[in-house]
Amino acid sequence: MLKTGIVGHQNSQFYFKNFSSQANYKMVGIFDPSFQFEIPSTFPKKLIFSSFGELLNQSDVLIFASAENTYYPLIELAVKQGKLVFLHSTYYFSIDELSHLIKLKEEAGGMVEVYHPYLWHDAFIEYGKLSKTPLLVESSQSGLERKDLIPAIRNQVNAILTRYSSNIKRVTANIISSFSEVPDIIILRLDFNNGSIVNIMVNSIEKEMHHTMKFFEYNSHYVIDIIQNQLICSDSVNDFKTLLSKKNNTADSMLQKQSYNFYYNIMNHLPPQNSIENEYNTCKVMEKVKEKMRISINIF
């Protein structure tokens, strides 16, 4: 049983509910700098820590539930001490900050896992059991708000890179904006040194929500439908469609699967599926997207 602490107020209920319900984790406490001004009534008082250092010393696992980079110095301390660290997001971290965390982790011998909103969707898990090396990936997501396009395409890159090496040859980004500088559509292409290609499109113009990922392999074709909870396979041997339980693919259920996988990897000395290294590679790709956005905006 791993002694577990949570840092950060935002999303803390989400993590507390999931990790405290599992036999593999024992909840030690929760810390946030804001607790010195107001202690939340949503947690038992005995679990509230006023000192990060105390929580750090008493925990094997530290979950950083808030995404803001103001928690970065605390994450640094945890990684330096070789703790098992679970991050809600690295969205606000720079490439240099991620690189520094990787270096600290390697020196201290700890582990850093990062939450992903659908990497533990049953369709993605089942596809992982069947797949070899995709030659072409076509990923599309619509029904998004414009402000959500960058996070959405980042999550897609992040998920897809877990199936590939980080050996990216070329990144090509295209931005389409209709009435303002904020993009309505982002199209991203990744070319890998082995010849594989990934095309990703996210858009806010099409209002109907859909999210599909198509994987084309030698003699086989797989379609993951995140919204409809489906995995469709077509190959030289057979065709099938698997309808998956919505109940097993809620945010709570997917976090539970990821946290179990986190524990399994710790116990078996295996690398995490969504590692800090994968986040670093994702961040490098996203820099190209942001660069394209800056170029598109500053054209005069």
N, C-alpha and C positions, 0 to 999 in steps of 0.2 A: 504494500500500500504506500503510495507516494503522498507525502505531506505537501499540500497545495495552497498557494496564496494567490489572491487576485489583486491586481493593481489597476486603478482607474475606475471612475464612477460610471461613465458611459458604457453601456453593454454589460455591466457587471452582473445584472440579474440574469441575463442570457447565459453567461458562463457559470455563475453560481448554481443555477438550476440544473445544468447538465453535468457538471463535474461532481457536484455534491451527491448526485443520485447514483454515482457509479462506485462499485466496491473497490476499484483500483486506486481511487483517490480519496484522501482524507482532507477535508477543508480546514485549513489552519486559521485563515483570516483574510480580511480585505483592507486595503489601504488606498487612500487618495489624499492628496494635499488639501483638498477642500474640506475634509472631515474636521480640520481644526476650527472651522467656522460653523459647520452644520453636520451633525451625524445623521445619516439616513435612517429612517425607521423601518426600512424594508429588510434589514439584516439583523440577526441577533446581536445584541450589544457586545457579547463576549467575543465576537469575531471581528470587531472593529479595531484596527491598529492605528495608532497615532504616529508611529515611526516606521518608515520604510526599512530601515536597518534591522529592526526587530523581526519584521515579517520575512526579510531576506534570510536571516540566520535560522529561522524556524522552518523554512520551506525547502523541499526538493524541487518542486515545480513552481514556476511563477507565470501566471497568465496576465498579460498586459491587455486589458479589455478595451482600452480607449486607443483610438487611432492617432491622436494628436502627437506631433513630434516633441511636444514639451516633456513627454515621458522618456525621451531618448536617453538622457543621462542615467535614469534609473535602470533602463534596459541594459545600458553599458555595464553598470555595476553587477547586474545579475549574470550577464554573459561572462564577465571577467572572473567571477567566482565559480564558473563551471556549472551553473544551474541549468536545469532543463526548462527552457523558455518557450512559451506559446504566445505568439503575437496575434492580435486581432487583425492588424494591417500594417504594411510598410508604405502605404500610399503617399504619406507626406515626407518620407525619408529620401535623401539625395543618394546618388550613386556612391559618393565618398562615404557617407554614413553607413550604407549597407556593406561596402567593402571593409570598413573598419570593424563592423560587427562580425563579419566572416573571419577576419584575422584574430579577433579576440576569442571567438569560439574555438578556432583551431588551436590556439595557445592554451586555452583552459580545458579543452576536451569536453565541452558540454554539447548541448543540442538546441537548435532553434527551429521550431515549426511555425508555420503561418497559416492562419485560418483561410479557407476558401469556400465561397458560398455554394458551389455545386460540384466540386471535384469528387465529393462522396455521394453524389446522386447515383442511385442504383443503375441507371442506364450507363453512366460513365464507368462504374465498377465492372459491370458485365462486359462492356466493350473491352476493357483492359484485359480481361481473361481470354478474349478471342483474338485480339489484334496482334500483329507482328510489327511491321514498319509501314506507316501510311506513306503513300507516294504523293497524295494530294489531299488537302483538307480544305473544305469549304464551310465556313462558319458564318451564320447570319443571325442578327438579333434586332428586333424592331419593337415599336410600341413604347419607346423610351422617351423620357424628358431630355431636352437638349443638355441640361446640366449633368445628366447621367451617362453621356456617351463615353467620356474618357474613362471613368471607372469601369464601365461595361466592357470596353475593348481591352482594358488592362486585365480584367479577370479572364477574358478569353485567351489572351496571349499566355497568361500565367498557367492556365489549365492545359493548353496545348503543348507548352514547353516541357511539361512533365512527361510527355510521350516522346519527346525528341531529345537529342543532345543539344547543347548550347552552341553548336557549331553553325552559326548563322552566317551566311555569305553576304546577303543583301537585305536591307529593309527599305520598302517603298511605301510611302503614305500619301494618300490623296484626301483632301478635305473639300466638301461641298457645302457652301453656305448660301442661303436664299436671300434673307433680308438684313442680316447683321453679321458681325464678325464671329459670332458663336456658330460653330459648325452644326449643320443638320444631319450630315452623313459623314462618317469616317470610314475609309477603305484602306486596309492594310495588307500588304503582301510580304511574306517572309520567304526568302530563298535560302535553302540549306546546302551545305557543301556536298551532301550525298545526292543532290538532285531533287529532293522533295520540296514541295511548295505548299504554303499555307496562305489562304485568302480569307480575310475577316472583314465583315461589314457590319456596322451598327448604325441605325438611323432613327431619327425622331419624326420623320415625315409620315411614314406608314404607322397608323395608329393601332392597328391590330397587333396584339402581343404575340410574337413567336420567337423561338430561340432554338435553332437547329444547328447541329454540327455533323457534317458529312465527311466520312473517312474513306478514301479510295485506296485499296491495297491490291496487290497482285491477285487477280481472280476473285476479289471480294469487294463488297461495298457495304458500309455500315452507316446508319443514320441515327443519331441521338436527338430526341426531341425532349428538351428539358420541360417545356410547358405541359405537353401531353403525357409525360412520363412513359416514353416509348423508346425501345431499341429495335431498329429494323435492320435485318441482315439479308444480303443477297450475295450468294457465291456460287461456285461451280458445282457444289454438292447439294445445297438446299437453300430455301428461302424461309425466313420466319420473321414474325413480329412478336415482340414481347411487351405486354402491357404491365407496367409496374405500379406498385401501390403508391398512391399520393401520400398516404400516412407515413410511409418510410422515407419520403423525400421532402419533408418539411425542413425548415431551418434547424429546428431542434433535433430532429432525427439525424440529419447530416452531420451536425456538430458532434452528436453522440458517436457516430461512426468514426469521425476523424479523431476524437479524443481516445477512442479505443485503439485505433491504429497508432496513435502517438505512443500510448502505453506499450503496445506490442513491439514497436520499433525500439523503444528504450530498453525493454527487457531482453531483446534479441540483438542489441547493438547494431541496428540497421539504420540507415539514413532516413530522415522523414520524407514523405512523398512531396510535400510542398515545403521545400527547404529555403533557408535564407539565400542560398546560392541561386535557386530558381527565381527568387524575388529580385535578386541583383540582375540576372539576365533579362527579366521582364522590364525592369527599370531602364536598362540600356535601350531596349526596343522602344519604350514609351518616350524616351528622349527624342527619338527620330520623329515620332508623331507630333510632339510639342514643337519641335523645330519647324516642321512643316506648317503648323498652325501659325507660328510667328512669321514665317515667310509669307504665308497667305494673307495675313493681316497687314503686314508692312510692305505693301507692294509699290508704294509711291515714294 
